[in-house]
């Protein structure tokens, strides 16, 4: 696993134009968080791309939570 996996993944999504694709697919307005219930449902989707995007979103959410906790304490 690469040390800068998340930064590179984020950059690749911007380059490809896929940033926000899961949000649009789940019908969540831009600027709002994707509800955990919708994210869990997408992670068990029949569509393999939707599953992968949902799992990546879960990883990003967890990492962001850890990073903000580190800043506080």
PDB file with one MODEL, atoms N, CA, C and O in Angstrom:
MODEL        1
ATOM      1  N   UNK A   1       0.849  -1.178   0.000  1.00  0.00           N
ATOM      2  CA  UNK A   1       0.000   0.000   0.000  1.00  0.00           C
ATOM      3  C   UNK A   1       0.893   1.238   0.000  1.00  0.00           C
ATOM      4  O   UNK A   1       1.857   1.335   0.759  1.00  0.00           O
ATOM      5  N   UNK A   2       0.553   2.147  -0.844  1.00  0.00           N
ATOM      6  CA  UNK A   2       1.323   3.367  -0.993  1.00  0.00           C
ATOM      7  C   UNK A   2       1.065   4.321   0.172  1.00  0.00           C
ATOM      8  O   UNK A   2      -0.045   4.391   0.698  1.00  0.00           O
ATOM      9  N   UNK A   3       2.097   5.044   0.560  1.00  0.00           N
ATOM     10  CA  UNK A   3       1.988   5.979   1.677  1.00  0.00           C
ATOM     11  C   UNK A   3       0.989   7.098   1.359  1.00  0.00           C
ATOM     12  O   UNK A   3       0.283   7.570   2.250  1.00  0.00           O
ATOM     13  N   UNK A   4       0.929   7.520   0.100  1.00  0.00           N
ATOM     14  CA  UNK A   4       0.070   8.630  -0.304  1.00  0.00           C
ATOM     15  C   UNK A   4      -1.125   8.153  -1.125  1.00  0.00           C
ATOM     16  O   UNK A   4      -1.541   8.826  -2.068  1.00  0.00           O
ATOM     17  N   UNK A   5      -1.671   7.009  -0.772  1.00  0.00           N
ATOM     18  CA  UNK A   5      -2.773   6.400  -1.510  1.00  0.00           C
ATOM     19  C   UNK A   5      -3.968   7.353  -1.653  1.00  0.00           C
ATOM     20  O   UNK A   5      -4.508   7.519  -2.747  1.00  0.00           O
ATOM     21  N   UNK A   6      -4.366   7.965  -0.559  1.00  0.00           N
ATOM     22  CA  UNK A   6      -5.587   8.778  -0.577  1.00  0.00           C
ATOM     23  C   UNK A   6      -5.416  10.048  -1.412  1.00  0.00           C
ATOM     24  O   UNK A   6      -6.323  10.431  -2.151  1.00  0.00           O
ATOM     25  N   UNK A   7      -4.259  10.701  -1.299  1.00  0.00           N
ATOM     26  CA  UNK A   7      -4.028  11.903  -2.089  1.00  0.00           C
ATOM     27  C   UNK A   7      -4.016  11.572  -3.578  1.00  0.00           C
ATOM     28  O   UNK A   7      -4.563  12.316  -4.393  1.00  0.00           O
ATOM     29  N   UNK A   8      -3.391  10.452  -3.924  1.00  0.00           N
ATOM     30  CA  UNK A   8      -3.319  10.056  -5.324  1.00  0.00           C
ATOM     31  C   UNK A   8      -4.696   9.649  -5.852  1.00  0.00           C
ATOM     32  O   UNK A   8      -5.040   9.959  -6.992  1.00  0.00           O
ATOM     33  N   UNK A   9      -5.474   8.962  -5.035  1.00  0.00           N
ATOM     34  CA  UNK A   9      -6.811   8.545  -5.457  1.00  0.00           C
ATOM     35  C   UNK A   9      -7.686   9.768  -5.691  1.00  0.00           C
ATOM     36  O   UNK A   9      -8.445   9.819  -6.659  1.00  0.00           O
ATOM     37  N   UNK A  10      -7.581  10.743  -4.813  1.00  0.00           N
ATOM     38  CA  UNK A  10      -8.364  11.972  -4.946  1.00  0.00           C
ATOM     39  C   UNK A  10      -7.968  12.721  -6.221  1.00  0.00           C
ATOM     40  O   UNK A  10      -8.826  13.225  -6.945  1.00  0.00           O
ATOM     41  N   UNK A  11      -6.668  12.787  -6.485  1.00  0.00           N
ATOM     42  CA  UNK A  11      -6.178  13.473  -7.681  1.00  0.00           C
ATOM     43  C   UNK A  11      -6.650  12.761  -8.951  1.00  0.00           C
ATOM     44  O   UNK A  11      -7.054  13.407  -9.918  1.00  0.00           O
ATOM     45  N   UNK A  12      -6.596  11.411  -8.940  1.00  0.00           N
ATOM     46  CA  UNK A  12      -7.041  10.645 -10.112  1.00  0.00           C
ATOM     47  C   UNK A  12      -8.530  10.853 -10.372  1.00  0.00           C
ATOM     48  O   UNK A  12      -8.956  10.934 -11.525  1.00  0.00           O
ATOM     49  N   UNK A  13      -9.328  10.941  -9.295  1.00  0.00           N
ATOM     50  CA  UNK A  13     -10.770  11.148  -9.474  1.00  0.00           C
ATOM     51  C   UNK A  13     -11.035  12.500 -10.122  1.00  0.00           C
ATOM     52  O   UNK A  13     -11.909  12.617 -10.980  1.00  0.00           O
ATOM     53  N   UNK A  14     -10.289  13.516  -9.718  1.00  0.00           N
ATOM     54  CA  UNK A  14     -10.462  14.842 -10.317  1.00  0.00           C
ATOM     55  C   UNK A  14     -10.067  14.824 -11.795  1.00  0.00           C
ATOM     56  O   UNK A  14     -10.758  15.407 -12.631  1.00  0.00           O
ATOM     57  N   UNK A  15      -8.954  14.154 -12.116  1.00  0.00           N
ATOM     58  CA  UNK A  15      -8.485  14.086 -13.500  1.00  0.00           C
ATOM     59  C   UNK A  15      -9.484  13.363 -14.396  1.00  0.00           C
ATOM     60  O   UNK A  15      -9.734  13.782 -15.526  1.00  0.00           O
ATOM     61  N   UNK A  16     -10.055  12.269 -13.883  1.00  0.00           N
ATOM     62  CA  UNK A  16     -11.000  11.481 -14.668  1.00  0.00           C
ATOM     63  C   UNK A  16     -12.370  12.156 -14.773  1.00  0.00           C
ATOM     64  O   UNK A  16     -13.140  11.884 -15.695  1.00  0.00           O
ATOM     65  N   UNK A  17     -12.655  13.024 -13.830  1.00  0.00           N
ATOM     66  CA  UNK A  17     -13.968  13.653 -13.807  1.00  0.00           C
ATOM     67  C   UNK A  17     -14.993  12.804 -13.082  1.00  0.00           C
ATOM     68  O   UNK A  17     -16.194  12.961 -13.301  1.00  0.00           O
ATOM     69  N   UNK A  18     -14.527  11.893 -12.209  1.00  0.00           N
ATOM     70  CA  UNK A  18     -15.460  11.020 -11.490  1.00  0.00           C
ATOM     71  C   UNK A  18     -15.721  11.502 -10.073  1.00  0.00           C
ATOM     72  O   UNK A  18     -16.437  10.843  -9.319  1.00  0.00           O
ATOM     73  N   UNK A  19     -15.155  12.632  -9.703  1.00  0.00           N
ATOM     74  CA  UNK A  19     -15.372  13.163  -8.358  1.00  0.00           C
ATOM     75  C   UNK A  19     -16.845  13.594  -8.256  1.00  0.00           C
ATOM     76  O   UNK A  19     -17.313  14.396  -9.063  1.00  0.00           O
ATOM     77  N   UNK A  20     -17.561  13.068  -7.277  1.00  0.00           N
ATOM     78  CA  UNK A  20     -18.970  13.394  -7.094  1.00  0.00           C
ATOM     79  C   UNK A  20     -19.911  12.444  -7.813  1.00  0.00           C
ATOM     80  O   UNK A  20     -21.128  12.624  -7.771  1.00  0.00           O
ATOM     81  N   UNK A  21     -19.367  11.452  -8.463  1.00  0.00           N
ATOM     82  CA  UNK A  21     -20.189  10.515  -9.234  1.00  0.00           C
ATOM     83  C   UNK A  21     -21.106   9.690  -8.333  1.00  0.00           C
ATOM     84  O   UNK A  21     -22.278   9.491  -8.653  1.00  0.00           O
ATOM     85  N   UNK A  22     -20.580   9.215  -7.217  1.00  0.00           N
ATOM     86  CA  UNK A  22     -21.383   8.432  -6.284  1.00  0.00           C
ATOM     87  C   UNK A  22     -22.504   9.296  -5.700  1.00  0.00           C
ATOM     88  O   UNK A  22     -23.635   8.837  -5.540  1.00  0.00           O
ATOM     89  N   UNK A  23     -22.180  10.533  -5.389  1.00  0.00           N
ATOM     90  CA  UNK A  23     -23.176  11.462  -4.850  1.00  0.00           C
ATOM     91  C   UNK A  23     -24.344  11.644  -5.837  1.00  0.00           C
ATOM     92  O   UNK A  23     -25.511  11.623  -5.447  1.00  0.00           O
ATOM     93  N   UNK A  24     -24.004  11.819  -7.104  1.00  0.00           N
ATOM     94  CA  UNK A  24     -25.054  11.972  -8.126  1.00  0.00           C
ATOM     95  C   UNK A  24     -25.861  10.685  -8.271  1.00  0.00           C
ATOM     96  O   UNK A  24     -27.080  10.726  -8.433  1.00  0.00           O
ATOM     97  N   UNK A  25     -25.181   9.552  -8.212  1.00  0.00           N
ATOM     98  CA  UNK A  25     -25.850   8.259  -8.361  1.00  0.00           C
ATOM     99  C   UNK A  25     -26.817   7.991  -7.205  1.00  0.00           C
ATOM    100  O   UNK A  25     -27.854   7.354  -7.390  1.00  0.00           O
ATOM    101  N   UNK A  26     -26.464   8.487  -6.001  1.00  0.00           N
ATOM    102  CA  UNK A  26     -27.303   8.271  -4.825  1.00  0.00           C
ATOM    103  C   UNK A  26     -28.315   9.402  -4.611  1.00  0.00           C
ATOM    104  O   UNK A  26     -29.056   9.394  -3.628  1.00  0.00           O
ATOM    105  N   UNK A  27     -28.344  10.371  -5.525  1.00  0.00           N
ATOM    106  CA  UNK A  27     -29.288  11.498  -5.482  1.00  0.00           C
ATOM    107  C   UNK A  27     -29.144  12.317  -4.207  1.00  0.00           C
ATOM    108  O   UNK A  27     -30.126  12.623  -3.531  1.00  0.00           O
ATOM    109  N   UNK A  28     -27.894  12.667  -3.893  1.00  0.00           N
ATOM    110  CA  UNK A  28     -27.609  13.529  -2.752  1.00  0.00           C
ATOM    111  C   UNK A  28     -27.122  14.854  -3.312  1.00  0.00           C
ATOM    112  O   UNK A  28     -26.269  14.882  -4.199  1.00  0.00           O
ATOM    113  N   UNK A  29     -27.663  15.957  -2.797  1.00  0.00           N
ATOM    114  CA  UNK A  29     -27.303  17.276  -3.311  1.00  0.00           C
ATOM    115  C   UNK A  29     -25.848  17.590  -3.005  1.00  0.00           C
ATOM    116  O   UNK A  29     -25.289  17.131  -2.010  1.00  0.00           O
ATOM    117  N   UNK A  30     -25.245  18.390  -3.891  1.00  0.00           N
ATOM    118  CA  UNK A  30     -23.858  18.777  -3.716  1.00  0.00           C
ATOM    119  C   UNK A  30     -23.735  19.648  -2.465  1.00  0.00           C
ATOM    120  O   UNK A  30     -24.563  20.527  -2.226  1.00  0.00           O
ATOM    121  N   UNK A  31     -22.705  19.398  -1.679  1.00  0.00           N
ATOM    122  CA  UNK A  31     -22.493  20.145  -0.444  1.00  0.00           C
ATOM    123  C   UNK A  31     -23.039  19.439   0.781  1.00  0.00           C
ATOM    124  O   UNK A  31     -22.721  19.821   1.907  1.00  0.00           O
ATOM    125  N   UNK A  32     -23.867  18.403   0.579  1.00  0.00           N
ATOM    126  CA  UNK A  32     -24.406  17.627   1.699  1.00  0.00           C
ATOM    127  C   UNK A  32     -23.607  16.338   1.841  1.00  0.00           C
ATOM    128  O   UNK A  32     -23.043  15.833   0.870  1.00  0.00           O
ATOM    129  N   UNK A  33     -23.565  15.813   3.060  1.00  0.00           N
ATOM    130  CA  UNK A  33     -22.895  14.537   3.284  1.00  0.00           C
ATOM    131  C   UNK A  33     -23.804  13.403   2.814  1.00  0.00           C
ATOM    132  O   UNK A  33     -25.029  13.503   2.885  1.00  0.00           O
ATOM    133  N   UNK A  34     -23.193  12.338   2.338  1.00  0.00           N
ATOM    134  CA  UNK A  34     -23.962  11.156   1.963  1.00  0.00           C
ATOM    135  C   UNK A  34     -24.354  10.450   3.257  1.00  0.00           C
ATOM    136  O   UNK A  34     -23.480  10.109   4.054  1.00  0.00           O
ATOM    137  N   UNK A  35     -25.642  10.225   3.486  1.00  0.00           N
ATOM    138  CA  UNK A  35     -26.067   9.547   4.717  1.00  0.00           C
ATOM    139  C   UNK A  35     -25.468   8.143   4.819  1.00  0.00           C
ATOM    140  O   UNK A  35     -25.307   7.450   3.814  1.00  0.00           O
ATOM    141  N   UNK A  36     -25.143   7.741   6.037  1.00  0.00           N
ATOM    142  CA  UNK A  36     -24.511   6.439   6.270  1.00  0.00           C
ATOM    143  C   UNK A  36     -25.388   5.294   5.766  1.00  0.00           C
ATOM    144  O   UNK A  36     -24.882   4.285   5.276  1.00  0.00           O
ATOM    145  N   UNK A  37     -26.695   5.455   5.890  1.00  0.00           N
ATOM    146  CA  UNK A  37     -27.615   4.406   5.448  1.00  0.00           C
ATOM    147  C   UNK A  37     -27.529   4.210   3.928  1.00  0.00           C
ATOM    148  O   UNK A  37     -27.517   3.078   3.446  1.00  0.00           O
ATOM    149  N   UNK A  38     -27.468   5.318   3.178  1.00  0.00           N
ATOM    150  CA  UNK A  38     -27.350   5.222   1.716  1.00  0.00           C
ATOM    151  C   UNK A  38     -25.984   4.656   1.324  1.00  0.00           C
ATOM    152  O   UNK A  38     -25.872   3.893   0.364  1.00  0.00           O
ATOM    153  N   UNK A  39     -24.959   5.033   2.067  1.00  0.00           N
ATOM    154  CA  UNK A  39     -23.616   4.549   1.782  1.00  0.00           C
ATOM    155  C   UNK A  39     -23.520   3.049   2.022  1.00  0.00           C
ATOM    156  O   UNK A  39     -22.891   2.330   1.245  1.00  0.00           O
ATOM    157  N   UNK A  40     -24.144   2.576   3.098  1.00  0.00           N
ATOM    158  CA  UNK A  40     -24.141   1.137   3.401  1.00  0.00           C
ATOM    159  C   UNK A  40     -24.912   0.359   2.337  1.00  0.00           C
ATOM    160  O   UNK A  40     -24.510  -0.737   1.946  1.00  0.00           O
ATOM    161  N   UNK A  41     -26.014   0.930   1.876  1.00  0.00           N
ATOM    162  CA  UNK A  41     -26.806   0.262   0.842  1.00  0.00           C
ATOM    163  C   UNK A  41     -26.012   0.187  -0.466  1.00  0.00           C
ATOM    164  O   UNK A  41     -26.048  -0.827  -1.163  1.00  0.00           O
ATOM    165  N   UNK A  42     -25.302   1.259  -0.789  1.00  0.00           N
ATOM    166  CA  UNK A  42     -24.496   1.280  -2.013  1.00  0.00           C
ATOM    167  C   UNK A  42     -23.337   0.295  -1.923  1.00  0.00           C
ATOM    168  O   UNK A  42     -22.925  -0.272  -2.935  1.00  0.00           O
ATOM    169  N   UNK A  43     -22.812   0.088  -0.722  1.00  0.00           N
ATOM    170  CA  UNK A  43     -21.693  -0.845  -0.540  1.00  0.00           C
ATOM    171  C   UNK A  43     -22.119  -2.290  -0.784  1.00  0.00           C
ATOM    172  O   UNK A  43     -21.275  -3.155  -1.017  1.00  0.00           O
ATOM    173  N   UNK A  44     -23.418  -2.554  -0.732  1.00  0.00           N
ATOM    174  CA  UNK A  44     -23.938  -3.903  -0.986  1.00  0.00           C
ATOM    175  C   UNK A  44     -24.713  -3.968  -2.303  1.00  0.00           C
ATOM    176  O   UNK A  44     -25.541  -4.856  -2.507  1.00  0.00           O
ATOM    177  N   UNK A  45     -24.434  -3.022  -3.182  1.00  0.00           N
ATOM    178  CA  UNK A  45     -25.127  -2.930  -4.470  1.00  0.00           C
ATOM    179  C   UNK A  45     -24.723  -4.077  -5.398  1.00  0.00           C
ATOM    180  O   UNK A  45     -23.685  -4.712  -5.214  1.00  0.00           O
ATOM    181  N   UNK A  46     -25.562  -4.323  -6.389  1.00  0.00           N
ATOM    182  CA  UNK A  46     -25.226  -5.319  -7.419  1.00  0.00           C
ATOM    183  C   UNK A  46     -24.197  -4.758  -8.386  1.00  0.00           C
ATOM    184  O   UNK A  46     -23.415  -5.501  -8.981  1.00  0.00           O
ATOM    185  N   UNK A  47     -24.204  -3.450  -8.536  1.00  0.00           N
ATOM    186  CA  UNK A  47     -23.297  -2.779  -9.457  1.00  0.00           C
ATOM    187  C   UNK A  47     -21.885  -2.730  -8.850  1.00  0.00           C
ATOM    188  O   UNK A  47     -21.697  -2.105  -7.806  1.00  0.00           O
ATOM    189  N   UNK A  48     -20.892  -3.372  -9.477  1.00  0.00           N
ATOM    190  CA  UNK A  48     -19.551  -3.420  -8.891  1.00  0.00           C
ATOM    191  C   UNK A  48     -18.880  -2.048  -8.785  1.00  0.00           C
ATOM    192  O   UNK A  48     -18.134  -1.803  -7.837  1.00  0.00           O
ATOM    193  N   UNK A  49     -19.131  -1.157  -9.739  1.00  0.00           N
ATOM    194  CA  UNK A  49     -18.527   0.181  -9.675  1.00  0.00           C
ATOM    195  C   UNK A  49     -19.097   0.963  -8.498  1.00  0.00           C
ATOM    196  O   UNK A  49     -18.369   1.662  -7.794  1.00  0.00           O
ATOM    197  N   UNK A  50     -20.402   0.839  -8.293  1.00  0.00           N
ATOM    198  CA  UNK A  50     -21.039   1.540  -7.182  1.00  0.00           C
ATOM    199  C   UNK A  50     -20.507   1.010  -5.848  1.00  0.00           C
ATOM    200  O   UNK A  50     -20.285   1.777  -4.911  1.00  0.00           O
ATOM    201  N   UNK A  51     -20.305  -0.308  -5.774  1.00  0.00           N
ATOM    202  CA  UNK A  51     -19.738  -0.907  -4.552  1.00  0.00           C
ATOM    203  C   UNK A  51     -18.353  -0.350  -4.256  1.00  0.00           C
ATOM    204  O   UNK A  51     -18.057   0.030  -3.123  1.00  0.00           O
ATOM    205  N   UNK A  52     -17.506  -0.303  -5.282  1.00  0.00           N
ATOM    206  CA  UNK A  52     -16.144   0.189  -5.105  1.00  0.00           C
ATOM    207  C   UNK A  52     -16.136   1.656  -4.685  1.00  0.00           C
ATOM    208  O   UNK A  52     -15.379   2.049  -3.798  1.00  0.00           O
ATOM    209  N   UNK A  53     -16.978   2.458  -5.324  1.00  0.00           N
ATOM    210  CA  UNK A  53     -17.053   3.878  -4.981  1.00  0.00           C
ATOM    211  C   UNK A  53     -17.545   4.072  -3.550  1.00  0.00           C
ATOM    212  O   UNK A  53     -17.044   4.935  -2.829  1.00  0.00           O
ATOM    213  N   UNK A  54     -18.522   3.273  -3.142  1.00  0.00           N
ATOM    214  CA  UNK A  54     -19.060   3.383  -1.787  1.00  0.00           C
ATOM    215  C   UNK A  54     -18.011   2.975  -0.755  1.00  0.00           C
ATOM    216  O   UNK A  54     -17.883   3.620   0.286  1.00  0.00           O
ATOM    217  N   UNK A  55     -17.270   1.920  -1.035  1.00  0.00           N
ATOM    218  CA  UNK A  55     -16.228   1.494  -0.103  1.00  0.00           C
ATOM    219  C   UNK A  55     -15.114   2.527  -0.004  1.00  0.00           C
ATOM    220  O   UNK A  55     -14.581   2.760   1.081  1.00  0.00           O
ATOM    221  N   UNK A  56     -14.758   3.148  -1.122  1.00  0.00           N
ATOM    222  CA  UNK A  56     -13.751   4.203  -1.106  1.00  0.00           C
ATOM    223  C   UNK A  56     -14.262   5.406  -0.300  1.00  0.00           C
ATOM    224  O   UNK A  56     -13.504   6.024   0.448  1.00  0.00           O
ATOM    225  N   UNK A  57     -15.524   5.725  -0.456  1.00  0.00           N
ATOM    226  CA  UNK A  57     -16.113   6.833   0.305  1.00  0.00           C
ATOM    227  C   UNK A  57     -16.088   6.538   1.801  1.00  0.00           C
ATOM    228  O   UNK A  57     -15.861   7.438   2.610  1.00  0.00           O
ATOM    229  N   UNK A  58     -16.321   5.284   2.169  1.00  0.00           N
ATOM    230  CA  UNK A  58     -16.247   4.899   3.584  1.00  0.00           C
ATOM    231  C   UNK A  58     -14.835   5.084   4.118  1.00  0.00           C
ATOM    232  O   UNK A  58     -14.650   5.579   5.230  1.00  0.00           O
ATOM    233  N   UNK A  59     -13.828   4.686   3.324  1.00  0.00           N
ATOM    234  CA  UNK A  59     -12.434   4.829   3.726  1.00  0.00           C
ATOM    235  C   UNK A  59     -12.092   6.305   3.896  1.00  0.00           C
ATOM    236  O   UNK A  59     -11.460   6.687   4.881  1.00  0.00           O
ATOM    237  N   UNK A  60     -12.508   7.138   2.938  1.00  0.00           N
ATOM    238  CA  UNK A  60     -12.244   8.573   3.030  1.00  0.00           C
ATOM    239  C   UNK A  60     -12.918   9.175   4.259  1.00  0.00           C
ATOM    240  O   UNK A  60     -12.329  10.008   4.947  1.00  0.00           O
ATOM    241  N   UNK A  61     -14.132   8.761   4.530  1.00  0.00           N
ATOM    242  CA  UNK A  61     -14.877   9.292   5.680  1.00  0.00           C
ATOM    243  C   UNK A  61     -14.165   8.934   6.982  1.00  0.00           C
ATOM    244  O   UNK A  61     -14.012   9.773   7.869  1.00  0.00           O
ATOM    245  N   UNK A  62     -13.732   7.677   7.085  1.00  0.00           N
ATOM    246  CA  UNK A  62     -13.053   7.230   8.309  1.00  0.00           C
ATOM    247  C   UNK A  62     -11.726   7.963   8.487  1.00  0.00           C
ATOM    248  O   UNK A  62     -11.390   8.367   9.601  1.00  0.00           O
ATOM    249  N   UNK A  63     -10.967   8.140   7.404  1.00  0.00           N
ATOM    250  CA  UNK A  63      -9.678   8.824   7.483  1.00  0.00           C
ATOM    251  C   UNK A  63      -9.865  10.286   7.859  1.00  0.00           C
ATOM    252  O   UNK A  63      -9.083  10.830   8.640  1.00  0.00           O
ATOM    253  N   UNK A  64     -10.876  10.919   7.320  1.00  0.00           N
ATOM    254  CA  UNK A  64     -11.145  12.319   7.632  1.00  0.00           C
ATOM    255  C   UNK A  64     -11.507  12.462   9.104  1.00  0.00           C
ATOM    256  O   UNK A  64     -11.110  13.430   9.753  1.00  0.00           O
ATOM    257  N   UNK A  65     -12.255  11.509   9.628  1.00  0.00           N
ATOM    258  CA  UNK A  65     -12.640  11.531  11.038  1.00  0.00           C
ATOM    259  C   UNK A  65     -11.406  11.390  11.926  1.00  0.00           C
ATOM    260  O   UNK A  65     -11.275  12.097  12.925  1.00  0.00           O
ATOM    261  N   UNK A  66     -10.505  10.481  11.566  1.00  0.00           N
ATOM    262  CA  UNK A  66      -9.280  10.280  12.343  1.00  0.00           C
ATOM    263  C   UNK A  66      -8.391  11.515  12.289  1.00  0.00           C
ATOM    264  O   UNK A  66      -7.788  11.904  13.290  1.00  0.00           O
ATOM    265  N   UNK A  67      -8.315  12.131  11.104  1.00  0.00           N
ATOM    266  CA  UNK A  67      -7.461  13.307  10.939  1.00  0.00           C
ATOM    267  C   UNK A  67      -7.981  14.476  11.779  1.00  0.00           C
ATOM    268  O   UNK A  67      -7.193  15.188  12.401  1.00  0.00           O
ATOM    269  N   UNK A  68      -9.285  14.676  11.801  1.00  0.00           N
ATOM    270  CA  UNK A  68      -9.853  15.784  12.570  1.00  0.00           C
ATOM    271  C   UNK A  68      -9.714  15.525  14.064  1.00  0.00           C
ATOM    272  O   UNK A  68      -9.569  16.472  14.838  1.00  0.00           O
ATOM    273  N   UNK A  69      -9.754  14.259  14.487  1.00  0.00           N
ATOM    274  CA  UNK A  69      -9.558  13.928  15.897  1.00  0.00           C
ATOM    275  C   UNK A  69      -8.123  14.196  16.324  1.00  0.00           C
ATOM    276  O   UNK A  69      -7.864  14.624  17.449  1.00  0.00           O
ATOM    277  N   UNK A  70      -7.190  13.936  15.405  1.00  0.00           N
ATOM    278  CA  UNK A  70      -5.783  14.188  15.690  1.00  0.00           C
ATOM    279  C   UNK A  70      -5.519  15.689  15.862  1.00  0.00           C
ATOM    280  O   UNK A  70      -4.727  16.088  16.715  1.00  0.00           O
ATOM    281  N   UNK A  71      -6.184  16.515  15.050  1.00  0.00           N
ATOM    282  CA  UNK A  71      -6.007  17.962  15.143  1.00  0.00           C
ATOM    283  C   UNK A  71      -6.526  18.502  16.467  1.00  0.00           C
ATOM    284  O   UNK A  71      -5.939  19.414  17.049  1.00  0.00           O
ATOM    285  N   UNK A  72      -7.629  17.932  16.939  1.00  0.00           N
ATOM    286  CA  UNK A  72      -8.233  18.407  18.198  1.00  0.00           C
ATOM    287  C   UNK A  72      -7.383  18.056  19.405  1.00  0.00           C
ATOM    288  O   UNK A  72      -7.251  18.859  20.329  1.00  0.00           O
ATOM    289  N   UNK A  73      -6.805  16.857  19.406  1.00  0.00           N
ATOM    290  CA  UNK A  73      -6.137  16.391  20.623  1.00  0.00           C
ATOM    291  C   UNK A  73      -4.734  16.152  20.479  1.00  0.00           C
ATOM    292  O   UNK A  73      -4.073  15.758  21.439  1.00  0.00           O
TER     293      UNK A  73
ENDMDL
END
